[in-house]
Amino acid sequence: MNFGYIIFFAVAFPLGPIIYWAFNILELKGDSYKFLYLSKRPFPRAGNGIGVWTDVMSFLAIVSIITNTGILVFTSNIFNLS
């Protein structure tokens, strides 16, 4: 969900990806602590990829291009002819 927010509104709030990166690092540290000290090691299984999520990420990327372009066009003074 955070990926969608960042790519949809990056043009409106350019500091967003940096803030998201910082919080993602904190979440990664917390998750690594939980995996290292609070849980058992999982049994390894082979996977064929990320499945349908490839299509979801591609769709989000295309929609984000349209959203960011719309935000740029409607918030800039491109239509102000005076």
C-alpha positions in Angstrom: 0.0 0.0 0.0 2.8 2.4 0.8 4.3 1.8 -2.7 1.1 3.0 -4.3 1.0 6.2 -2.1 4.6 7.0 -2.9 4.3 6.6 -6.7 0.9 8.2 -7.0 1.8 11.4 -5.0 5.6 11.7 -5.4 5.1 14.8 -7.5 2.9 16.5 -4.9 5.2 15.7 -1.9 8.8 15.1 -3.1 10.0 14.5 0.4 7.7 11.6 0.8 10.0 8.9 -0.7 12.8 10.0 1.6 10.6 9.8 4.7 9.2 6.5 3.5 12.7 5.2 3.1 13.6 6.2 6.6 10.6 4.5 8.1 11.1 1.5 6.0 14.7 1.1 7.4 13.2 1.3 11.0 10.6 -1.3 10.1 13.3 -3.5 8.6 15.4 -3.3 11.8 12.3 -4.2 13.9 11.4 -7.1 11.6 15.0 -8.4 11.5 15.0 -8.5 15.4 11.7 -10.4 15.4 13.0 -12.9 12.9 16.4 -13.4 14.5 15.3 -13.7 18.1 11.6 -14.3 18.4 10.8 -16.9 15.8 12.0 -20.3 14.4 13.7 -20.6 11.1 11.1 -21.5 8.4 11.4 -24.5 6.1 12.8 -23.3 2.7 10.5 -23.8 -0.3 11.2 -23.0 -3.9 9.0 -20.3 -5.5 8.3 -19.4 -9.1 8.4 -15.7 -8.6 6.0 -13.2 -7.1 3.0 -14.4 -9.1 0.2 -12.0 -9.8 2.0 -9.2 -7.9 4.1 -8.5 -11.1 0.9 -7.4 -12.9 -0.3 -5.4 -9.9 3.0 -3.5 -9.7 3.0 -2.8 -13.4 -0.6 -1.5 -13.2 0.3 0.7 -10.3 3.3 2.1 -12.2 1.1 3.0 -15.2 -1.6 4.6 -13.1 1.0 6.5 -11.2 2.3 8.0 -14.4 -1.2 9.2 -15.3 -1.8 10.5 -11.8 1.5 12.4 -11.5 1.0 13.9 -15.0 -2.5 15.0 -14.0 -1.2 16.6 -10.8 1.5 18.5 -12.7 -0.8 19.7 -15.4 -3.7 20.8 -13.1 -1.5 22.5 -10.5 0.9 24.3 -12.8 0.0 27.5 -14.7 0.1 25.9 -18.1 -3.5 26.9 -18.9 -3.0 30.5 -17.6 -2.8 32.5 -20.9 -2.8 35.9 -19.4 
